């Protein structure tokens, strides 16, 4: 087992699975069907005429909903989601920024990439994280483990651009290898990234978003 795989299995999985209501529910399910082909999967696909409740399902036209309503539904429907605890830095190197994003996922392994989306502020302006990424082409995605989750949540609040959020939430900034953005020393795992591509979705106003794709250039984690 590689050190990284060992780290994932022994540290990250227990932290995530042990802290979510989702896992507490799933853990009591009988998965014996997965290893016994004679048993039928509880998740098998069936035709609509086998589902007596299908006629009672509520149907909502997403095109007719306001952005707050559809946002709440998407967040509730697409769960659980990992959290990208993203650190960036202003182009002049003076102001360090931290923010949490839950619209986050891996993309490819060759090249190694990940992606997350950044919404606009309520005044329609870009968030500091996006401004910094566009200017420096560099950012770090840190694992927000349980011991620092409270500080990560505090950093997720909206601060003025001149506020150094590492100082504001009392986290330690450590220089990285390939760019200006520092990693979070208290995080057990950090993925240093260079900007691969950006794509705007929707109008450049509140409710719209920018998808950021980063190419992972360095992994930093605690050996186990």
KATAJO-V857493 format. One line per field, one symbol per residue. ss: DSSP state (A for helix, B for strand, O for the rest). psi: psi as a letter, one per 30 degrees, with the letter a starting at -180 (. if undefined). A space follows every 50 residues. Layout:
ss: ???
psi: ???
This chain:
ss: OOAAAAAAAAAAAAAAAAOOAAAAAAOOOOOAAAOOOOOOOOOOOOOAAA OOOAAAOOOOOAAAOOAAAAAAAAAAAOOOOOOBBBBBBOOOOOOBBBBB BOOBBBBBBOOBBBBBBBBOOOOOOOOAAAAAAAAAOBBBBBOOOAAAAA AAAAAOOOOOOOOOAAAAAOOOBBOOOOOOOOBBOOOOBBBBBBBBBBBB BOOOOOOOBBBBBBBBBBBBBOOO
psi: kleeeeeeefeeeeeeefgkeeeeeefgkjgffffjffkkkfglkllfff jffeffkkkkjffgllfeeeeeeeeeeillklkjjkklklffgekkkklk kfiklldlfjljllllkjlllfgglkleeeeeeeefhklkjkkilefgee eeeeffljllffkjfeeeghlkkkklfgafklljefkfkkjkkkkelkkk kalilkfllkkkkkjkfkkjlkk.
